[in-house]
Every structure is written in C-alpha cells, then in structure tokens.
C-alpha cells in the first residue's frame, strides 16, 4: 500500500478539474464520480495516468518495500500463524495451546498493531511514545508499546454516532458505534488475560490441599517414612479430610476452566473487529 497517492493530490484535482471529496457517503461519491467523468480525458489523466506514472517512477522502491514486507510477514510478524508465550521444550496439550495462542495474539494485536494505529498519523504521539525510526521507515511490526495500544482503544471506546455520521433524528444518534463497543470488549479481554487471570488463586493452594499434602509429608518424614509415599498412606480421618479438600479444589478448577472457555468464546465473537 502506498503512503500517498498522486491521484488524491491537489495536482490531480487541478488536472481533473473536479476536486476530490475528503469524505462522503456512497451516494455523494457516486455523484462526484459522475461529475468528474464529464471530462473523460482529464478524469483518466488524474485517476489512471498519475497512478501509472507513480508506479513507474517508484518501481525500484516498491520492489524493495515488497521484499521488506515479505521478510517481516514471514519471519518477524509471522502473520501466517498464531504463536504463544508458552514455555518452549515442554509438552502442551492442544486445548492449552489453543487458549494461549489466541490470547497471546490478542496481546500482540493491542500492544503492536493498535499501538501503531495510535501514533501513525501524529508526529507528536510518535515522540510521546518514543516510536523507533525503523518502525516508520521499514513498517516492520516489532515495536511494542502497551501504553499506546491502550490509549488507542480507550479513544475508540468512546466513539459515538454524531453529526459526522448520523442525522440527529436518527435513532442511532448519540449511541456508541460498533467500533466503540468492540474496543470496549477488546479492552476487557486484554485486561482479563494480562492482569486478572494471572492473579487467580491456585486451586491447590486456595483449597488447602497443598498444605494438607505438605503436613502429611512432614509427618511421614518425622516417622522415618518416605515423605512422598507418606502423603498417600491410608488413614480414615485424613482420607475424609483429603476428600473434602479435593472436592473444593476440583470445583475451583472447573470454575476457572469454565471462565477460560467463556472468555475464549467472547474473543471469537469480536474477531471481525480485530484488524488494522
């Protein structure tokens, strides 16, 4: 994608004789195109001729940029794949890989892609968030800035239908846009994965089962028995306590697993809004 199009320049407006709209509805664009085509030669020179000329002049630069984009997409961003931060070298079941890959990529989306969206059109924001020069020059998506990504989502989360999009008599006027609702959900899911889920209580510890096994191990060691086997030696009183603690632990594990599933479903439901 070009950063600028000569066919959208003021020079193109001069050639065409019909200034291009800055923004407009589909109907307004249709009216503009009909008017502009009333001067067919000038229209072709501005809309097609300038594109051909720009592509010819920038052919070497475009080939270089295409190479950079391929390298970035293939080996740096790896836009063909989902990746996770699970520990390398250890076996992970598919259900765990699925959960972590999807949510780790959501983090990348917020901290890399949305961060870039926040600074791309503002030199002031690029200075504020210390955007490295190579990110702007090569467009390599390796710069990460959680603060900029969250700032973009917080801005998007407040977008409403106003005069620029809706007539005041429209029922949607003043309501949050689809982009705003999606941004709010993205923020909630990002915060859950980054901050809430890592701080959930460990079911073994919270249920008291870890302390129970530690007590049994110490008792066995004091008797001169194997501390590991001592955790599982039969004792009617202790077996009842173990069963109660295990029930509590399993219930907590099921609740956390259900929460993971529900949050994964919520993420899938907004997948169409996760693009830049």
MODELLER restraints for C-alpha pairs under 7 A, 6 or more apart:
rsr = mdl.restraints
at = mdl.atoms
rsr.add(forms.Gaussian(group=physical.xy_distance, feature=features.Distance(at['CA:6:A'], at['CA:12:A']), mean=6.70, stdev=0.5))
rsr.add(forms.Gaussian(group=physical.xy_distance, feature=features.Distance(at['CA:6:A'], at['CA:50:A']), mean=6.08, stdev=0.5))
rsr.add(forms.Gaussian(group=physical.xy_distance, feature=features.Distance(at['CA:6:A'], at['CA:51:A']), mean=6.70, stdev=0.5))
rsr.add(forms.Gaussian(group=physical.xy_distance, feature=features.Distance(at['CA:7:A'], at['CA:46:A']), mean=5.52, stdev=0.5))
rsr.add(forms.Gaussian(group=physical.xy_distance, feature=features.Distance(at['CA:7:A'], at['CA:47:A']), mean=5.30, stdev=0.5))
rsr.add(forms.Gaussian(group=physical.xy_distance, feature=features.Distance(at['CA:7:A'], at['CA:50:A']), mean=5.83, stdev=0.5))
rsr.add(forms.Gaussian(group=physical.xy_distance, feature=features.Distance(at['CA:7:A'], at['CA:51:A']), mean=6.40, stdev=0.5))
rsr.add(forms.Gaussian(group=physical.xy_distance, feature=features.Distance(at['CA:12:A'], at['CA:46:A']), mean=4.99, stdev=0.5))
rsr.add(forms.Gaussian(group=physical.xy_distance, feature=features.Distance(at['CA:13:A'], at['CA:19:A']), mean=4.61, stdev=0.5))
rsr.add(forms.Gaussian(group=physical.xy_distance, feature=features.Distance(at['CA:13:A'], at['CA:20:A']), mean=6.44, stdev=0.5))
rsr.add(forms.Gaussian(group=physical.xy_distance, feature=features.Distance(at['CA:15:A'], at['CA:42:A']), mean=5.94, stdev=0.5))
rsr.add(forms.Gaussian(group=physical.xy_distance, feature=features.Distance(at['CA:15:A'], at['CA:46:A']), mean=6.00, stdev=0.5))
rsr.add(forms.Gaussian(group=physical.xy_distance, feature=features.Distance(at['CA:16:A'], at['CA:42:A']), mean=4.78, stdev=0.5))
rsr.add(forms.Gaussian(group=physical.xy_distance, feature=features.Distance(at['CA:16:A'], at['CA:43:A']), mean=5.08, stdev=0.5))
rsr.add(forms.Gaussian(group=physical.xy_distance, feature=features.Distance(at['CA:16:A'], at['CA:46:A']), mean=5.58, stdev=0.5))
rsr.add(forms.Gaussian(group=physical.xy_distance, feature=features.Distance(at['CA:18:A'], at['CA:36:A']), mean=5.66, stdev=0.5))
rsr.add(forms.Gaussian(group=physical.xy_distance, feature=features.Distance(at['CA:36:A'], at['CA:43:A']), mean=6.17, stdev=0.5))
rsr.add(forms.Gaussian(group=physical.xy_distance, feature=features.Distance(at['CA:37:A'], at['CA:43:A']), mean=5.82, stdev=0.5))
rsr.add(forms.Gaussian(group=physical.xy_distance, feature=features.Distance(at['CA:68:A'], at['CA:138:A']), mean=6.99, stdev=0.5))
rsr.add(forms.Gaussian(group=physical.xy_distance, feature=features.Distance(at['CA:72:A'], at['CA:140:A']), mean=5.89, stdev=0.5))
rsr.add(forms.Gaussian(group=physical.xy_distance, feature=features.Distance(at['CA:73:A'], at['CA:79:A']), mean=5.25, stdev=0.5))
rsr.add(forms.Gaussian(group=physical.xy_distance, feature=features.Distance(at['CA:77:A'], at['CA:141:A']), mean=6.14, stdev=0.5))
rsr.add(forms.Gaussian(group=physical.xy_distance, feature=features.Distance(at['CA:77:A'], at['CA:142:A']), mean=6.97, stdev=0.5))
rsr.add(forms.Gaussian(group=physical.xy_distance, feature=features.Distance(at['CA:82:A'], at['CA:101:A']), mean=5.75, stdev=0.5))
rsr.add(forms.Gaussian(group=physical.xy_distance, feature=features.Distance(at['CA:82:A'], at['CA:102:A']), mean=6.89, stdev=0.5))
rsr.add(forms.Gaussian(group=physical.xy_distance, feature=features.Distance(at['CA:82:A'], at['CA:105:A']), mean=6.67, stdev=0.5))
rsr.add(forms.Gaussian(group=physical.xy_distance, feature=features.Distance(at['CA:83:A'], at['CA:101:A']), mean=5.11, stdev=0.5))
rsr.add(forms.Gaussian(group=physical.xy_distance, feature=features.Distance(at['CA:83:A'], at['CA:105:A']), mean=6.71, stdev=0.5))
rsr.add(forms.Gaussian(group=physical.xy_distance, feature=features.Distance(at['CA:84:A'], at['CA:100:A']), mean=5.66, stdev=0.5))
rsr.add(forms.Gaussian(group=physical.xy_distance, feature=features.Distance(at['CA:84:A'], at['CA:101:A']), mean=4.23, stdev=0.5))
rsr.add(forms.Gaussian(group=physical.xy_distance, feature=features.Distance(at['CA:84:A'], at['CA:104:A']), mean=5.47, stdev=0.5))
rsr.add(forms.Gaussian(group=physical.xy_distance, feature=features.Distance(at['CA:85:A'], at['CA:104:A']), mean=6.74, stdev=0.5))
rsr.add(forms.Gaussian(group=physical.xy_distance, feature=features.Distance(at['CA:103:A'], at['CA:193:A']), mean=6.92, stdev=0.5))
rsr.add(forms.Gaussian(group=physical.xy_distance, feature=features.Distance(at['CA:106:A'], at['CA:190:A']), mean=6.95, stdev=0.5))
rsr.add(forms.Gaussian(group=physical.xy_distance, feature=features.Distance(at['CA:107:A'], at['CA:190:A']), mean=6.38, stdev=0.5))
rsr.add(forms.Gaussian(group=physical.xy_distance, feature=features.Distance(at['CA:110:A'], at['CA:146:A']), mean=7.00, stdev=0.5))
rsr.add(forms.Gaussian(group=physical.xy_distance, feature=features.Distance(at['CA:110:A'], at['CA:149:A']), mean=5.09, stdev=0.5))
rsr.add(forms.Gaussian(group=physical.xy_distance, feature=features.Distance(at['CA:110:A'], at['CA:150:A']), mean=6.96, stdev=0.5))
rsr.add(forms.Gaussian(group=physical.xy_distance, feature=features.Distance(at['CA:111:A'], at['CA:144:A']), mean=5.38, stdev=0.5))
rsr.add(forms.Gaussian(group=physical.xy_distance, feature=features.Distance(at['CA:111:A'], at['CA:145:A']), mean=5.19, stdev=0.5))
rsr.add(forms.Gaussian(group=physical.xy_distance, feature=features.Distance(at['CA:111:A'], at['CA:146:A']), mean=4.40, stdev=0.5))
rsr.add(forms.Gaussian(group=physical.xy_distance, feature=features.Distance(at['CA:111:A'], at['CA:149:A']), mean=4.94, stdev=0.5))
rsr.add(forms.Gaussian(group=physical.xy_distance, feature=features.Distance(at['CA:112:A'], at['CA:141:A']), mean=6.74, stdev=0.5))
rsr.add(forms.Gaussian(group=physical.xy_distance, feature=features.Distance(at['CA:112:A'], at['CA:143:A']), mean=6.19, stdev=0.5))
rsr.add(forms.Gaussian(group=physical.xy_distance, feature=features.Distance(at['CA:112:A'], at['CA:144:A']), mean=4.77, stdev=0.5))
rsr.add(forms.Gaussian(group=physical.xy_distance, feature=features.Distance(at['CA:112:A'], at['CA:145:A']), mean=6.40, stdev=0.5))
rsr.add(forms.Gaussian(group=physical.xy_distance, feature=features.Distance(at['CA:112:A'], at['CA:149:A']), mean=6.95, stdev=0.5))
rsr.add(forms.Gaussian(group=physical.xy_distance, feature=features.Distance(at['CA:113:A'], at['CA:276:A']), mean=6.86, stdev=0.5))
rsr.add(forms.Gaussian(group=physical.xy_distance, feature=features.Distance(at['CA:114:A'], at['CA:149:A']), mean=4.73, stdev=0.5))
rsr.add(forms.Gaussian(group=physical.xy_distance, feature=features.Distance(at['CA:114:A'], at['CA:152:A']), mean=6.39, stdev=0.5))
rsr.add(forms.Gaussian(group=physical.xy_distance, feature=features.Distance(at['CA:115:A'], at['CA:145:A']), mean=5.98, stdev=0.5))
rsr.add(forms.Gaussian(group=physical.xy_distance, feature=features.Distance(at['CA:115:A'], at['CA:146:A']), mean=6.89, stdev=0.5))
rsr.add(forms.Gaussian(group=physical.xy_distance, feature=features.Distance(at['CA:115:A'], at['CA:148:A']), mean=4.57, stdev=0.5))
rsr.add(forms.Gaussian(group=physical.xy_distance, feature=features.Distance(at['CA:115:A'], at['CA:149:A']), mean=3.65, stdev=0.5))
rsr.add(forms.Gaussian(group=physical.xy_distance, feature=features.Distance(at['CA:115:A'], at['CA:152:A']), mean=6.71, stdev=0.5))
rsr.add(forms.Gaussian(group=physical.xy_distance, feature=features.Distance(at['CA:118:A'], at['CA:148:A']), mean=6.18, stdev=0.5))
rsr.add(forms.Gaussian(group=physical.xy_distance, feature=features.Distance(at['CA:118:A'], at['CA:149:A']), mean=6.75, stdev=0.5))
rsr.add(forms.Gaussian(group=physical.xy_distance, feature=features.Distance(at['CA:118:A'], at['CA:152:A']), mean=5.10, stdev=0.5))
rsr.add(forms.Gaussian(group=physical.xy_distance, feature=features.Distance(at['CA:119:A'], at['CA:125:A']), mean=5.11, stdev=0.5))
rsr.add(forms.Gaussian(group=physical.xy_distance, feature=features.Distance(at['CA:119:A'], at['CA:126:A']), mean=5.18, stdev=0.5))
rsr.add(forms.Gaussian(group=physical.xy_distance, feature=features.Distance(at['CA:129:A'], at['CA:148:A']), mean=6.79, stdev=0.5))
rsr.add(forms.Gaussian(group=physical.xy_distance, feature=features.Distance(at['CA:135:A'], at['CA:141:A']), mean=6.84, stdev=0.5))
rsr.add(forms.Gaussian(group=physical.xy_distance, feature=features.Distance(at['CA:135:A'], at['CA:143:A']), mean=6.62, stdev=0.5))
rsr.add(forms.Gaussian(group=physical.xy_distance, feature=features.Distance(at['CA:153:A'], at['CA:183:A']), mean=5.46, stdev=0.5))
rsr.add(forms.Gaussian(group=physical.xy_distance, feature=features.Distance(at['CA:153:A'], at['CA:187:A']), mean=6.86, stdev=0.5))
rsr.add(forms.Gaussian(group=physical.xy_distance, feature=features.Distance(at['CA:156:A'], at['CA:179:A']), mean=6.61, stdev=0.5))
rsr.add(forms.Gaussian(group=physical.xy_distance, feature=features.Distance(at['CA:156:A'], at['CA:180:A']), mean=5.19, stdev=0.5))
rsr.add(forms.Gaussian(group=physical.xy_distance, feature=features.Distance(at['CA:156:A'], at['CA:183:A']), mean=6.02, stdev=0.5))
rsr.add(forms.Gaussian(group=physical.xy_distance, feature=features.Distance(at['CA:157:A'], at['CA:180:A']), mean=3.94, stdev=0.5))
rsr.add(forms.Gaussian(group=physical.xy_distance, feature=features.Distance(at['CA:157:A'], at['CA:181:A']), mean=6.34, stdev=0.5))
rsr.add(forms.Gaussian(group=physical.xy_distance, feature=features.Distance(at['CA:157:A'], at['CA:183:A']), mean=5.03, stdev=0.5))
rsr.add(forms.Gaussian(group=physical.xy_distance, feature=features.Distance(at['CA:157:A'], at['CA:184:A']), mean=5.28, stdev=0.5))
rsr.add(forms.Gaussian(group=physical.xy_distance, feature=features.Distance(at['CA:158:A'], at['CA:176:A']), mean=6.96, stdev=0.5))
rsr.add(forms.Gaussian(group=physical.xy_distance, feature=features.Distance(at['CA:158:A'], at['CA:180:A']), mean=5.80, stdev=0.5))
rsr.add(forms.Gaussian(group=physical.xy_distance, feature=features.Distance(at['CA:159:A'], at['CA:176:A']), mean=5.84, stdev=0.5))
rsr.add(forms.Gaussian(group=physical.xy_distance, feature=features.Distance(at['CA:159:A'], at['CA:177:A']), mean=5.92, stdev=0.5))
rsr.add(forms.Gaussian(group=physical.xy_distance, feature=features.Distance(at['CA:159:A'], at['CA:180:A']), mean=5.34, stdev=0.5))
rsr.add(forms.Gaussian(group=physical.xy_distance, feature=features.Distance(at['CA:160:A'], at['CA:174:A']), mean=5.64, stdev=0.5))
rsr.add(forms.Gaussian(group=physical.xy_distance, feature=features.Distance(at['CA:160:A'], at['CA:175:A']), mean=5.31, stdev=0.5))
rsr.add(forms.Gaussian(group=physical.xy_distance, feature=features.Distance(at['CA:160:A'], at['CA:176:A']), mean=4.20, stdev=0.5))
rsr.add(forms.Gaussian(group=physical.xy_distance, feature=features.Distance(at['CA:160:A'], at['CA:177:A']), mean=5.15, stdev=0.5))
rsr.add(forms.Gaussian(group=physical.xy_distance, feature=features.Distance(at['CA:161:A'], at['CA:172:A']), mean=6.55, stdev=0.5))
rsr.add(forms.Gaussian(group=physical.xy_distance, feature=features.Distance(at['CA:161:A'], at['CA:173:A']), mean=5.04, stdev=0.5))
rsr.add(forms.Gaussian(group=physical.xy_distance, feature=features.Distance(at['CA:161:A'], at['CA:174:A']), mean=5.08, stdev=0.5))
rsr.add(forms.Gaussian(group=physical.xy_distance, feature=features.Distance(at['CA:161:A'], at['CA:175:A']), mean=5.66, stdev=0.5))
rsr.add(forms.Gaussian(group=physical.xy_distance, feature=features.Distance(at['CA:161:A'], at['CA:176:A']), mean=6.28, stdev=0.5))
rsr.add(forms.Gaussian(group=physical.xy_distance, feature=features.Distance(at['CA:161:A'], at['CA:177:A']), mean=5.99, stdev=0.5))
rsr.add(forms.Gaussian(group=physical.xy_distance, feature=features.Distance(at['CA:162:A'], at['CA:173:A']), mean=5.92, stdev=0.5))
rsr.add(forms.Gaussian(group=physical.xy_distance, feature=features.Distance(at['CA:162:A'], at['CA:174:A']), mean=5.87, stdev=0.5))
rsr.add(forms.Gaussian(group=physical.xy_distance, feature=features.Distance(at['CA:166:A'], at['CA:173:A']), mean=5.83, stdev=0.5))
rsr.add(forms.Gaussian(group=physical.xy_distance, feature=features.Distance(at['CA:167:A'], at['CA:173:A']), mean=6.77, stdev=0.5))
rsr.add(forms.Gaussian(group=physical.xy_distance, feature=features.Distance(at['CA:182:A'], at['CA:270:A']), mean=6.53, stdev=0.5))
rsr.add(forms.Gaussian(group=physical.xy_distance, feature=features.Distance(at['CA:182:A'], at['CA:273:A']), mean=6.49, stdev=0.5))
rsr.add(forms.Gaussian(group=physical.xy_distance, feature=features.Distance(at['CA:203:A'], at['CA:249:A']), mean=5.12, stdev=0.5))
rsr.add(forms.Gaussian(group=physical.xy_distance, feature=features.Distance(at['CA:203:A'], at['CA:252:A']), mean=5.71, stdev=0.5))
rsr.add(forms.Gaussian(group=physical.xy_distance, feature=features.Distance(at['CA:203:A'], at['CA:253:A']), mean=6.14, stdev=0.5))
rsr.add(forms.Gaussian(group=physical.xy_distance, feature=features.Distance(at['CA:204:A'], at['CA:210:A']), mean=5.37, stdev=0.5))
rsr.add(forms.Gaussian(group=physical.xy_distance, feature=features.Distance(at['CA:204:A'], at['CA:249:A']), mean=5.87, stdev=0.5))
rsr.add(forms.Gaussian(group=physical.xy_distance, feature=features.Distance(at['CA:207:A'], at['CA:245:A']), mean=5.95, stdev=0.5))
rsr.add(forms.Gaussian(group=physical.xy_distance, feature=features.Distance(at['CA:207:A'], at['CA:248:A']), mean=5.80, stdev=0.5))
rsr.add(forms.Gaussian(group=physical.xy_distance, feature=features.Distance(at['CA:207:A'], at['CA:249:A']), mean=5.24, stdev=0.5))
rsr.add(forms.Gaussian(group=physical.xy_distance, feature=features.Distance(at['CA:208:A'], at['CA:245:A']), mean=6.47, stdev=0.5))
rsr.add(forms.Gaussian(group=physical.xy_distance, feature=features.Distance(at['CA:209:A'], at['CA:245:A']), mean=5.65, stdev=0.5))
rsr.add(forms.Gaussian(group=physical.xy_distance, feature=features.Distance(at['CA:209:A'], at['CA:246:A']), mean=6.69, stdev=0.5))
rsr.add(forms.Gaussian(group=physical.xy_distance, feature=features.Distance(at['CA:213:A'], at['CA:231:A']), mean=5.54, stdev=0.5))
rsr.add(forms.Gaussian(group=physical.xy_distance, feature=features.Distance(at['CA:216:A'], at['CA:230:A']), mean=6.05, stdev=0.5))
rsr.add(forms.Gaussian(group=physical.xy_distance, feature=features.Distance(at['CA:216:A'], at['CA:231:A']), mean=4.84, stdev=0.5))
rsr.add(forms.Gaussian(group=physical.xy_distance, feature=features.Distance(at['CA:217:A'], at['CA:227:A']), mean=4.45, stdev=0.5))
rsr.add(forms.Gaussian(group=physical.xy_distance, feature=features.Distance(at['CA:217:A'], at['CA:228:A']), mean=6.14, stdev=0.5))
rsr.add(forms.Gaussian(group=physical.xy_distance, feature=features.Distance(at['CA:217:A'], at['CA:230:A']), mean=5.50, stdev=0.5))
rsr.add(forms.Gaussian(group=physical.xy_distance, feature=features.Distance(at['CA:217:A'], at['CA:231:A']), mean=5.17, stdev=0.5))
rsr.add(forms.Gaussian(group=physical.xy_distance, feature=features.Distance(at['CA:218:A'], at['CA:227:A']), mean=6.57, stdev=0.5))
rsr.add(forms.Gaussian(group=physical.xy_distance, feature=features.Distance(at['CA:220:A'], at['CA:226:A']), mean=6.30, stdev=0.5))
rsr.add(forms.Gaussian(group=physical.xy_distance, feature=features.Distance(at['CA:220:A'], at['CA:227:A']), mean=5.13, stdev=0.5))
rsr.add(forms.Gaussian(group=physical.xy_distance, feature=features.Distance(at['CA:220:A'], at['CA:230:A']), mean=4.88, stdev=0.5))
rsr.add(forms.Gaussian(group=physical.xy_distance, feature=features.Distance(at['CA:221:A'], at['CA:227:A']), mean=5.06, stdev=0.5))
